[in-house]
Amino acid sequence: MGPIMLDVQGTSLLAEDKELLEHPLVGGLILFSRNYQSPEQVSALTQEIRKAAKSDILIAVDQEGGRVQRFREQFSTIPAMGAIWRCAEGDVKLAKLIARNCGILMALEVQAVGIDISLAPVLDINGISEVIGERAFHQQPEQVIELASSFIDGMQQVGMKSTGKHFPGHGSVQADSHHALPIDSRSKQQIIDLDLLPFKNLIAAQKINAIMPAHIVYPDVDSQSVGFSHYWLQEVLREALAFDGVIFSDDLSMEGAASIGGYVERAEAAQQAGCDMLLLCNNRQGCIEVIDNANIEITSSCSERLKALLKTSRITWPDLAENVMWQQSRSFVSEHVFVNDKK
């Protein structure tokens, strides 16, 4: 599988989309709200994508829940992860059950329309970051670990692999990396003692199949932002934490990536630092520049890691109505989140 993940503009494929999907460097595609009209339409789109690619392709979406849920009409409403602890009112057992059922519900529905993975869960701490906020499970790492672990258990129970983001933690810096390059001036030890804990613990527990690094610079650790940092991705993630799964870049079109240079330079730097899959979204010309001009390699080790994320579930959207697990998880989440949250 190739190391580039791109996007498409519409609800069906154009001729240029099909041509790009067939390129050997392209191994993934991420869908957005603009690509969605209905479960039937997006199911047809994912089938069209796989046909156009003519080989294995990883299809992804951000279906975290809360404000980051790309598909809404006819899909179940997934709560923001930060609502889970609040709705459980301090009952740890109940909070973990809610998280697990959210993972089951989200993963079943996403896979039922032909998508392999939702890029979830967020392992950031809910600190001062407005772009994270209630996307995070909690303000304390211990609760993030417990709830994220249960959410992942639900995902994996129905065949979806997990993606922890945004390594080593975006919650303790205010700037939004979509629009600026955040600088986190805390010491290395402060980061290790707080933000890194969910990643460290869940990697050690073998719960994490993929990681997405943050577009953040931690000057006390390295001068490069994490997604372009050999130190963060190789010495910390691969060696110290012994992570052997997929490393996604965050979107290389984000302003937080601009300090590296143009799209070709960003893609080359991200792969050289250790990213297996390079996300090039919302800039078709930039994507074409990378495909035509970047010194990007296809390696067997990266391809094998990426293939491990492909879904094995055969469930389709019409199957869900008769699926007992879907019925139970949907009812459980509705009762314990959306009823409790209105009390």
C-alpha positions as CSV (number, residue, x, y, z in Angstrom):
1,M,0.0,0.0,0.0
2,G,1.2,3.5,-0.8
3,P,2.0,6.1,1.8
4,I,-0.4,8.9,0.7
5,M,-3.9,9.4,2.1
6,L,-5.9,11.9,0.0
7,D,-9.5,13.2,-0.1
8,V,-12.1,13.8,-2.7
9,Q,-14.5,16.8,-3.1
10,G,-17.9,15.3,-3.8
11,T,-20.3,12.4,-3.1
12,S,-19.1,10.4,-6.1
13,L,-15.8,10.2,-7.9
14,L,-14.6,12.5,-10.7
15,A,-12.3,11.2,-13.5
16,E,-9.3,12.9,-11.8
17,D,-10.1,11.2,-8.5
18,K,-10.1,7.8,-10.1
19,E,-6.8,8.5,-11.8
20,L,-5.2,9.5,-8.5
21,L,-6.6,6.6,-6.6
22,E,-4.9,4.2,-9.1
23,H,-1.5,5.8,-8.5
24,P,0.8,3.4,-6.6
25,L,1.8,6.1,-4.0
26,V,-1.9,6.4,-2.9
27,G,-2.9,3.9,-0.2
28,G,-5.6,5.8,1.7
29,L,-8.5,8.1,1.4
30,I,-10.3,10.1,4.2
31,L,-13.9,11.1,3.9
32,F,-15.4,14.4,5.2
33,S,-19.0,15.7,5.8
34,R,-19.1,17.0,2.2
35,N,-18.7,13.4,1.0
36,Y,-21.9,12.3,2.8
37,Q,-25.6,12.4,1.9
38,S,-26.9,9.1,3.2
39,P,-25.7,5.7,4.3
40,E,-26.6,4.2,0.9
41,Q,-24.8,7.0,-1.0
42,V,-21.6,6.7,1.1
43,S,-21.7,2.9,0.9
44,A,-21.7,3.3,-2.9
45,L,-18.9,5.8,-2.7
46,T,-16.6,3.5,-0.7
47,Q,-17.3,0.7,-3.2
48,E,-16.4,3.1,-6.0
49,I,-13.2,4.1,-4.3
50,R,-12.1,0.5,-3.8
51,K,-12.9,-0.3,-7.5
52,A,-11.0,2.7,-8.7
53,A,-7.9,2.0,-6.5
54,K,-7.6,-1.5,-8.1
55,S,-5.6,-2.6,-4.9
56,D,-5.9,-2.4,-1.2
57,I,-6.8,1.0,0.1
58,L,-7.4,2.2,3.6
59,I,-10.6,4.3,3.9
60,A,-10.9,6.5,7.0
61,V,-13.1,9.1,8.6
62,D,-13.2,11.3,11.8
63,Q,-16.2,10.0,13.6
64,E,-15.1,10.7,17.1
65,G,-18.4,11.9,18.4
66,G,-19.6,15.3,19.7
67,R,-18.6,18.2,17.3
68,V,-16.3,15.9,15.3
69,Q,-18.8,13.5,13.7
70,R,-18.7,13.7,9.9
71,F,-21.8,11.6,9.2
72,R,-24.9,12.6,11.1
73,E,-28.2,12.1,9.2
74,Q,-29.4,8.5,9.8
75,F,-26.3,7.7,11.9
76,S,-26.5,7.4,15.7
77,T,-25.4,10.5,17.6
78,I,-22.2,9.8,19.3
79,P,-21.5,12.0,22.4
80,A,-18.4,14.0,22.9
81,M,-16.1,11.8,24.9
82,G,-15.9,14.5,27.6
83,A,-19.7,13.9,28.3
84,I,-19.2,10.3,29.3
85,W,-17.7,10.9,32.8
86,R,-20.1,13.7,33.5
87,C,-23.1,11.6,32.6
88,A,-21.8,8.7,34.7
89,E,-21.8,11.1,37.7
90,G,-18.5,9.7,39.1
91,D,-19.5,6.0,38.7
92,V,-16.4,4.5,37.1
93,K,-18.0,1.2,36.2
94,L,-20.9,3.0,34.4
95,A,-18.5,5.4,32.7
96,K,-16.5,2.5,31.3
97,L,-19.6,0.8,30.1
98,I,-20.8,3.9,28.3
99,A,-17.4,4.3,26.7
100,R,-17.3,0.7,25.5
101,N,-20.8,1.0,24.0
102,C,-19.9,4.2,22.3
103,G,-16.9,2.4,20.7
104,I,-19.1,-0.5,19.6
105,L,-21.8,1.8,18.1
106,M,-19.5,4.1,16.3
107,A,-17.4,1.2,14.8
108,L,-20.3,-0.9,13.7
109,E,-21.9,2.0,11.8
110,V,-18.7,3.3,10.2
111,Q,-17.7,-0.2,9.0
112,A,-21.3,-0.8,7.8
113,V,-20.8,1.8,5.0
114,G,-17.5,0.3,3.9
115,I,-15.0,2.4,5.9
116,D,-12.1,0.7,7.7
117,I,-11.4,3.1,10.5
118,S,-12.5,6.1,12.4
119,L,-9.4,8.0,13.5
120,A,-10.2,7.7,17.2
121,P,-9.9,7.9,20.1
122,V,-8.5,11.2,21.3
123,L,-6.0,10.6,24.1
124,D,-5.3,14.2,24.8
125,I,-5.9,15.7,28.3
126,N,-8.7,18.2,28.5
127,G,-6.6,21.2,29.5
128,I,-6.4,24.6,28.0
129,S,-6.8,23.7,24.3
130,E,-10.0,24.9,22.8
131,V,-9.6,22.7,19.7
132,I,-9.5,19.6,22.0
133,G,-11.9,20.5,24.9
134,E,-14.7,18.0,25.2
135,R,-13.1,15.8,22.5
136,A,-11.0,14.5,25.4
137,F,-12.3,12.0,27.9
138,H,-11.2,13.9,31.0
139,Q,-8.9,16.4,32.6
140,Q,-6.9,13.7,34.4
141,P,-4.7,11.1,32.6
142,E,-5.9,8.3,34.8
143,Q,-9.5,8.7,33.7
144,V,-8.5,9.2,30.1
145,I,-6.6,5.9,30.2
146,E,-9.6,4.0,31.8
147,L,-12.3,5.5,29.4
148,A,-10.2,5.3,26.3
149,S,-9.3,1.7,27.0
150,S,-13.0,0.8,27.3
151,F,-13.8,2.7,24.1
152,I,-11.1,0.9,22.3
153,D,-12.3,-2.4,23.6
154,G,-15.7,-1.7,22.0
155,M,-14.1,-0.7,18.7
156,Q,-11.9,-3.8,18.6
157,Q,-14.7,-6.1,19.7
158,V,-16.4,-5.4,16.4
159,G,-13.3,-5.4,14.3
160,M,-12.1,-1.8,14.1
161,K,-8.5,-0.8,14.8
162,S,-7.7,2.1,17.1
163,T,-5.9,5.4,16.3
164,G,-4.6,7.3,19.3
165,K,-4.2,11.1,18.8
166,H,-2.6,13.6,19.1
167,F,0.8,12.2,20.3
168,P,2.2,13.2,22.8
169,G,-0.7,15.4,23.7
170,H,-2.4,18.5,22.4
171,G,-4.5,19.5,25.5
172,S,-1.9,21.6,27.3
173,V,-1.3,24.2,24.5
174,Q,-3.9,26.8,23.5
175,A,-3.1,27.5,19.9
176,D,-5.0,25.5,17.2
177,S,-2.6,23.7,14.9
178,H,-5.2,24.0,12.1
179,H,-4.4,27.7,12.0
180,A,-1.0,28.2,13.7
181,L,2.0,26.3,14.9
182,P,1.5,25.8,18.7
183,I,4.6,26.1,20.9
184,D,4.5,24.2,24.2
185,S,7.4,25.5,26.4
186,R,6.9,23.1,29.3
187,S,9.8,20.9,30.3
188,K,10.2,17.4,28.9
189,Q,9.5,15.9,32.4
190,Q,6.2,17.8,32.7
191,I,5.0,16.4,29.3
192,I,6.1,12.8,30.4
193,D,4.3,13.1,33.7
194,L,1.0,14.3,32.3
195,D,0.2,14.3,28.5
196,L,2.3,11.3,27.6
197,L,0.7,9.0,30.2
198,P,-2.4,7.8,28.2
199,F,-0.2,7.0,25.2
200,K,2.4,5.2,27.3
201,N,-0.1,3.1,29.2
202,L,-2.3,2.2,26.3
203,I,0.7,1.3,24.0
204,A,2.0,-0.9,26.8
205,A,-1.4,-2.6,27.1
206,Q,-1.3,-3.2,23.3
207,K,-4.5,-1.3,22.8
208,I,-3.2,1.1,20.2
209,N,-3.0,0.1,16.5
210,A,-2.1,3.5,15.1
211,I,-0.9,6.9,16.3
212,M,-1.3,10.4,14.9
213,P,1.2,12.9,16.2
214,A,0.5,16.6,16.9
215,H,1.7,19.5,14.9
216,I,3.2,21.0,18.0
217,V,6.8,22.1,18.9
218,Y,8.1,21.3,22.4
219,P,11.3,23.3,22.4
220,D,12.6,21.6,25.6
221,V,12.5,18.3,23.7
222,D,13.2,19.0,20.0
223,S,13.2,22.0,17.6
224,Q,10.9,20.2,15.1
225,S,7.2,19.7,15.5
226,V,6.3,16.2,16.5
227,G,5.1,14.9,13.1
228,F,8.5,15.9,11.6
229,S,10.7,14.9,14.5
230,H,12.9,11.8,14.3
231,Y,13.4,12.1,18.0
232,W,9.7,12.0,18.9
233,L,8.7,9.4,16.4
234,Q,11.8,7.1,16.4
235,E,13.5,7.5,19.8
236,V,10.4,8.1,21.9
237,L,7.5,6.4,20.1
238,R,9.3,3.5,18.4
239,E,12.1,2.8,20.8
240,A,11.2,4.0,24.3
241,L,7.5,3.1,24.1
242,A,8.1,0.1,21.7
243,F,5.2,1.1,19.5
244,D,5.1,-1.1,16.4
245,G,1.8,0.1,14.7
246,V,1.0,2.7,12.0
247,I,2.1,6.3,12.4
248,F,-0.2,8.7,10.5
249,S,0.9,12.3,9.9
250,D,-1.7,14.8,10.9
251,D,-3.0,16.7,7.9
252,L,0.0,18.2,6.1
253,S,-2.2,21.0,4.8
254,M,-2.7,22.4,8.3
255,E,-1.0,25.7,9.2
256,G,1.0,23.9,11.9
257,A,2.9,22.0,9.2
258,A,3.8,25.1,7.1
259,S,7.1,25.8,8.9
260,I,8.7,22.9,7.1
261,G,8.1,24.4,3.7
262,G,5.8,23.5,0.7
263,Y,3.8,20.3,0.4
264,V,6.7,18.3,-1.2
265,E,9.0,19.3,1.7
266,R,6.4,18.5,4.3
267,A,5.7,15.0,2.8
268,E,9.4,14.2,2.5
269,A,10.1,15.4,6.1
270,A,7.2,13.5,7.6
271,Q,8.2,10.2,5.9
272,Q,11.8,10.7,6.8
273,A,10.9,11.3,10.5
274,G,8.9,8.0,10.5
275,C,5.3,8.5,9.3
276,D,3.9,5.5,7.5
277,M,0.9,7.4,6.0
278,L,0.9,11.0,4.9
279,L,-2.4,12.9,5.0
280,L,-2.8,15.4,2.2
281,C,-6.3,16.8,2.6
282,N,-8.2,19.8,1.2
283,N,-5.5,20.8,-1.3
284,R,-5.7,18.8,-4.5
285,Q,-2.9,20.7,-6.2
286,G,-0.6,20.2,-3.2
287,C,-1.4,16.4,-3.3
288,I,-0.6,16.3,-7.0
289,E,2.7,18.2,-6.4
290,V,3.7,15.5,-3.8
291,I,2.7,12.6,-6.1
292,D,4.6,14.1,-9.1
293,N,7.7,15.5,-7.3
294,A,8.3,14.2,-3.8
295,N,11.0,11.7,-3.0
296,I,8.5,9.3,-1.3
297,E,9.2,5.6,-0.9
298,I,6.9,2.6,-0.7
299,T,8.3,0.1,1.8
300,S,7.1,-3.4,2.6
301,S,7.2,-2.8,6.3
302,C,4.9,0.3,6.0
303,S,2.6,-1.5,3.6
304,E,2.2,-4.4,6.0
305,R,1.4,-2.1,9.0
306,L,-1.2,-0.3,6.9
307,K,-2.8,-3.5,5.7
308,A,-3.3,-4.5,9.3
309,L,-5.8,-1.6,9.7
310,L,-8.2,-2.8,7.0
311,K,-11.5,-3.9,8.3
312,T,-12.5,-7.6,8.4
313,S,-16.1,-7.0,9.2
314,R,-18.6,-7.9,6.5
315,I,-21.5,-6.0,8.1
316,T,-23.5,-3.8,5.8
317,W,-25.9,-0.9,6.6
318,P,-29.1,-3.0,6.0
319,D,-27.7,-5.6,8.5
320,L,-27.6,-3.2,11.4
321,A,-31.4,-3.2,12.1
322,E,-31.2,-6.9,12.9
323,N,-27.8,-6.7,14.7
324,V,-28.4,-7.3,18.5
325,M,-25.1,-5.7,19.5
326,W,-25.9,-2.5,17.5
327,Q,-29.4,-2.4,19.1
328,Q,-28.1,-2.8,22.6
329,S,-25.2,-0.3,22.3
330,R,-27.5,2.3,20.7
331,S,-30.1,1.9,23.4
332,F,-27.5,2.0,26.2
333,V,-25.8,5.1,24.9
334,S,-29.1,6.9,24.4
335,E,-30.3,6.0,27.9
336,H,-27.2,6.8,29.8
337,V,-25.8,9.8,27.9
338,F,-28.6,11.7,26.2
339,V,-31.2,11.1,29.0
340,N,-28.7,11.7,31.9
341,D,-27.2,14.8,30.2
342,K,-30.6,16.5,30.3
343,K,-31.2,16.0,34.1
